[in-house]
Amino acid sequence: MPKFTNYYLNNMKTILITGLDGSGKSTIFEKMKQQAAVSKVKFLFVPHIDLSEFSPESQEFKVATCINEMSAVADREQLTQIKAVALFSAMLFFKKLLDFQRMSKPEIIFFERHPLIDTSIYAQFYAPKLAQNTIPTSVNEYFESNYSHELDFLIQLLPKQLLTIQKPKLTIFTDFIYTWFFVEKQNTISDLQTLFGVELPTKIYYLKADAPILYQRIKSRARKEAHENELVLSKLVEAYESYLTNLAQSQPNLIEFIDANNLQSLDNFAEKLLLQLKG
């Protein structure tokens, strides 16, 4: 891991802007990225990882490509279990990506998702679906053939005492997710810090919107993820609000709820962030 002075670590801001699909994250990030060229700002996006900053020969590039491919296959083939593995793998890889971003010593790193916040929420939907291995043989063979080393790297990030040595490799992830999040229900901040080895962001902004509004914004998408229906979105909204409200009780200055039902509210929030970048 790169070494940094305490002064630098204490003064670098890490800001999470999270919310469900349709909450306005993508629009806000696009506006900010237009200003980032004149600021010492970095962006860390998961589960779809931006490959543009990595050398094609680097470990980061190869593992991130594997994760992005899992997500693409899951969406194309409508494979919920592969989507779960892609989401979880991105969170496992988060610390490595964060260390890479820190090397350029930015003043601020913005996150779209964070292992200690978003993992627990999405696991409530995905983990119960992994009770049985239903990954098609052809998909297992594809990833074993094309991304064996990358999968091995990700497997080594799992707690060794909880690993089940078996083939195919994707099954190691589905079994782990099911056991950790559904059977053992290790969903606290402390549990996730143990698993992912990262700290909470400096600041969290949650784009809070009602499920019917979220669904209206995304229903015309050509491909929707397994959780992108109004009933599941409603449950995820409740999960986010419960999780973040509980966290805010112990750290009241950490989290700010943004009204994402209202487009003007989102515009005002975006302008606030842009002023920070210009300042």
N, C-alpha and C positions, 0 to 999 in steps of 0.2 A: 504493500500500500504506500502511495506517495506520502512524504513527510511535509507537514506544513507548520508554520509557527502558530502558537496559540492566538496571537493577535489576529492573524489572518482568519483562522477558523471562527473566532468569536465575532468577526465583523462581516463575514460573508453571509448574506441572507439566502435562505432556502424557502421558497414560497410555493405552496400547493394550491392550484385552482382546480377543484374537482366538482363533480356533479354527474348526473346520469345523461345518457344519450338524449340530445335535444335540448339540453340546458343552456347551450350557447358557448361552450368551451372553445370549440374550433374557431368560431368567429373572433373571439377575444384574443386567442393566441395568434391568429393571422395578423390582427392589427398590431400586436406587440412586436412580432417578428420584423415588421416594417421599420420599427424604431430601434431594434436591437443593434443594428450596424454601428450606431454612434454611441452605444453604451456597452459597458462590460457585463453583458448579460448572456446567459446560456439557457437552453431549453432541453429538458429531459422528458421525452415522450415515451410512455409505455401504455398498452402492450405493443403497438406498432412502433418500432424503433427507427429513427432517422439514421440511415447509413452514411449520409454524405460527409460526416466528419471523420470517418474511419478509413484507414488504409485497407484496400481489399485483401491484403495479406495478413492483417491483424486478427488476433483472437476475437476482439470485440466485433469486427465486421462479420466473421464467420458464424459466431454464435447468434448474433442479432439476426442474420439472414435466416438461420434455422428457425428462430422464434417467429419471425415475420411469415415464413413459409407455412408454419403450423397454423397460424391465424388465417392465412389465405385459403389453405385447404379446408379448414373448418368451416369458413363462410361459404366457400364454393360448394362443398359436399353436404353442408348442413349437419356437421358432426359436432354435437355438443361436447362430447368427451375430449375431442382434440382442441376445441376452443378453451376448455378448462385448463388443459396442459399448457397451451400457449400463454394464457393470462398468468398462470402460476410461474411458468418459466421466466417470463419477463420480470416478475417481481423478484425471483431468485437472482436474476442477473442485474438487478437495479443497483446494488452496491458497487459492482464493477463499473457500470456506466457512470455512476456518480463520481467515483474516484477519477475516472478519465476526464470528466468535465472539470473537476477541481484543479487539474494540472495546469490549466490556463489562467487560474486565479481570477475568476469572474467576481464581480461585486454581488450579483444575484443569480441564482439558478431557479428557474421556474419549472415546476412539475405539473404534468397533466394527471398523473395517478401516483400513488405512493403506497409502498408495501404495508405500512402500519395503519393505513386508513382504508383503502379501497379493497384490499385482499379479503378482509373479513366480511365485507358486504357481499361481494360477488360469490364468495364461497358458500353463502347461505343458499344461493340458487344452484350452483354447479356441483358442490360436493355430494349432496344426496343422490345425484344421478350417476355417480361413479361406483355404485355398489357392485356392479358386475362389469367385467371387461367386455365391452361390445365394440372395440376398435376393429374395423375391417382388416383382414390379413394383408390386403394390398397396401393399405396405408402404413401399417407397421413395416412392411418390407420396403416401402419407398423411403421412409425416414431412416431405417437401419442402413440402407444402401447409400443414401446421399448425405446423411448427417450423423454418422456413427460417432465420430470424435466429438462433435458439438454436444450430442446428447450425453456422452460420457462426462464431459466437462460440467454440464448442468447437474447430473446425478451426484457428482462429487460435492456439490454445494448443499446437498441434503444432510441432515444429521445422521451420522454413520450408524448410531445405535438403532435407528428406526428403519434402516434400509432392508428391504427384502430382495435378496439377490435372485433375479429371475429374468427371463426373456419373455416377450419382447421388451425393449427398453421403455417404450411409452407407457407400458403397464406399471412400471415402477412409479411413475408420476401419478397415474390415476389412483393407484392403491394408497400412495402416501397422502394425497389430497383428501381422499375419502376418510382415511384413518385419523389424520391430524385435525381436520376441520369438522367432520361430521360425527365420527365415533367418539373421539377424545375431546372435541369441542375446545380446542386450544385457540381461542379467538381474542384474548386480551392483548393490550399493547405490549405487555411484558412477554407473552407467548410469541408474538410476532417479532419483537426485537431479538429474541433468542434465535428464531428461525432465519431472519433476514439480515441481522447484524447492522441495522441502520437506526438512526435517531429520528425523532419527530421533526417535521419542518419548523422553521422559525415562525411561519404564519400559514394558516389554512383559510382559504375562502371556499365556502360551499355554495354552489349555485343551486338554490332551492326552488324547485318547481313541482307542481302537481302532476300526477301521472297522466290524466287526460290531455293536458297541454303538451307534455313531453311526447306522447304518442301521436298527437296531431302533427307535430313537427317532423317526426321521423317516418310516418306510415307510408309515405310515397317512395322511400328508399328501395332500390331494386333488390338489395339483399339485406335482410334484417338478421341480427344475431338472435340466438335462442331466447335471450331474456328480453328482447324488444317487443313485448306485447303489453297491453295496458294492465292486465292483472299482475304480471310479474313486476312491471315497473312500479305499481302501487306498493307492492311488498318491499321493493328495494328502497323506495322513498322512505318508508317507515323505518327500515333498517338503518339507513344513513342518518336520519334525524335522531333516532335513539342513540346510536353509537357516538355521534358527535356531541349531542347534548350531554351525555355522561362524561365525555372527555372534557368538555368545557367547564364542568363543575370543579374539576381539579386544576384546570389551566384556563381560567376565564379570559385571558387576553390572547389566547392562541387562535381561536376560531371566530370567523365573522360569517354570518349567514347573509347571502345576497338574494334578493327577490328576483328569481329568474322567470317568474310568470310574466313579469312586466318588461317589455322590450326597452322602454325608456330607462328603467332601473339598470338593465344590462349595459346600455350605452353609457350611463353615468359611471358605472363601475369600470368599464373599459377606459374611459377618459381619465379616471383617477390613476389607473395603472400606467397609462401613457405619460402622465405628468411625472410619475416616479422615474420612468426611464429617461425622460428629458432632463430631470433634475439631477 
